[in-house]
């Protein structure tokens, strides 16, 4: 075998072996067998809440095991092909090795990305909040463009999107919006989007056709399951306000106080929900959002303390530093300020079609920090 091809094989096999060990494939297979046995036992569905938690865990295990097991099988096949090539290094055998490497390379990178999302909340869905910054109508329009980008990205990934709260702009766009994106590892992906996004373009709202810079802040909070959470005294520590919905939803939503705003008095954190016709449902959703928000705040405090002990700089959160620049004039590109990743077709990114490249670059960048 050629030295370069042999080195590529060795590196690929080493990466797969490292993944198998770090993700504990054998342990996860054992855990999967135990869950399947418990689900087959009589009375499993008697406790529906517990059963749903178990089936959710089963789904996450399968989402990890299946692609990792396929990689391990691919590694075993590659080792056999290498043995053949060492006995007969014909062009045909070498070409077969190259084809096999190419066939598993993309799958390996995807499994590696998920391996980078090792926090319990990374596997959850996410509440995504978008807030227009300074810039008047242009900023409100920019916030709505980001909202569309994330909704489109979620659609392309097969995730579900639910609008929870929206405040329209005075002339166009939105002042703020909160959506829930539900699917495996959504929060793990959306962490890459937290921060300020900057748009440079010729303003469609300026009759003189001048260039405008607009800002919008994006935040993401994990939609926690019942196994992860934080206790809140809703009677003592939370103030509840109700108001009429300002968004779409029909006559009932707009004419009754169905929308709910919760303020956590000790921390000052505020969440609101207005998408449901029922005040009761909006209250339940807002409580889940508040629990998730406080969980994230506490975790960020711990992370900042740990970073301070290591002498590292902790990440600035929602409304902080500009993380990405979207330039539509005079040049056209999108560039991430953290990773340096750049893409020359901004409309492709804004349509949600190439956002993954920025998310993946961020995840790999965090490992190298």
Order of alpha helices (4+ residues) and beta strands (2+ residues): alpha-alpha-alpha-alpha-beta-alpha-beta-beta-alpha-beta-beta-alpha-beta-alpha-beta-beta-alpha-beta-beta-beta-alpha-alpha
